[in-house]
Amino acid sequence: MGECDVTESCTGTSTACPADAVAEARTACGASATCVDGTFTPGGTCDGQGGCTAGTPVACDSGVCDAAGTACLPLTLTCGGYCAPAFGADCPPPAACSDAFNGTCQAPA
């Protein structure tokens, strides 16, 4: 029995026991979310059939994890880093901000 296979209990007063039950799909299970070396792995989720599916690792847009190791840091406006989408300039690597104040993107030198 796994954590997505819900425990049923018989009442003791009936000859019939409850039907097998499972946790709803997308119920959290397994390992918690982690972020290591710029890669975020969400926690597992129940599949609605009694199984637990592990999260699929994805690269952080910012390439950086938070200090707790549980989430990606957001894109930030830093020269030599990434332009924040809030400034209207999403600079995917290897582009960088040309100026920390106006957030324009430029190709790497």
C-alpha positions in Angstrom: 0.0 0.0 0.0 1.5 3.4 -1.0 0.7 6.9 0.1 -1.8 7.3 -2.8 -3.7 4.2 -1.8 -6.1 5.5 0.8 -6.5 3.2 3.9 -10.0 1.8 4.2 -11.4 0.6 7.6 -14.1 -2.0 8.2 -16.6 -1.1 10.9 -16.6 -4.5 12.5 -20.3 -4.6 12.5 -20.8 -5.5 8.9 -19.6 -8.4 6.7 -18.9 -5.9 3.9 -15.8 -3.7 3.9 -15.5 -0.5 1.9 -14.4 -0.5 -1.7 -10.7 0.1 -2.4 -10.1 3.9 -2.5 -7.2 6.0 -3.9 -6.1 9.6 -3.4 -7.4 12.1 -6.0 -5.1 12.9 -8.9 -2.6 15.8 -8.2 -2.6 15.1 -4.4 1.0 15.6 -3.2 3.0 12.5 -2.5 6.6 11.3 -2.5 9.5 13.6 -2.2 9.0 17.4 -1.7 10.0 19.9 -4.3 13.7 20.6 -4.5 15.9 23.0 -6.4 19.6 22.1 -6.8 22.2 23.8 -9.1 19.5 25.7 -11.0 17.2 22.7 -11.6 13.8 22.6 -10.0 12.1 19.3 -9.4 8.5 19.5 -8.2 7.2 17.2 -5.6 5.4 14.0 -6.6 1.7 13.8 -7.3 -0.8 10.9 -7.0 -2.1 9.7 -10.4 -5.6 9.0 -9.3 -5.1 5.2 -9.7 -3.1 4.6 -6.5 0.4 5.4 -7.9 2.7 8.3 -7.1 4.4 10.0 -10.1 7.7 11.9 -9.4 8.0 15.5 -10.6 9.9 16.2 -13.8 13.0 18.3 -13.3 13.1 21.6 -15.2 15.8 24.3 -15.5 15.2 27.5 -13.6 14.6 30.5 -16.0 17.0 32.4 -13.8 19.4 29.5 -13.5 19.5 30.0 -9.7 17.7 28.3 -6.8 16.6 29.9 -3.6 18.7 29.6 -0.4 16.2 27.0 1.0 16.6 24.8 -2.1 12.9 24.5 -2.7 12.2 26.9 -5.6 13.8 28.9 -8.5 14.7 32.5 -7.9 12.8 34.8 -10.3 14.6 36.6 -13.2 16.1 39.8 -11.9 17.4 43.0 -13.5 21.2 42.8 -13.1 23.9 43.6 -15.6 25.5 40.4 -16.8 22.4 38.5 -15.7 18.9 38.6 -17.0 16.4 41.3 -17.8 13.3 41.0 -15.8 10.1 40.4 -17.8 8.5 43.1 -15.6 10.6 45.6 -17.5 9.4 44.3 -20.9 12.6 42.7 -21.8 13.0 38.9 -21.3 16.6 38.2 -22.1 17.3 34.4 -22.3 20.9 33.3 -22.0 23.3 34.2 -23.3 21.9 37.7 -23.7 22.4 40.1 -20.8 21.1 43.5 -19.6 23.1 46.3 -21.1 22.2 48.7 -18.3 20.9 48.0 -14.8 18.5 51.0 -15.0 16.9 50.6 -18.4 16.9 46.8 -18.7 17.6 46.6 -22.4 18.9 43.3 -23.8 22.2 42.9 -25.7 23.9 40.0 -27.3 27.0 38.7 -25.5 30.3 40.3 -26.6 
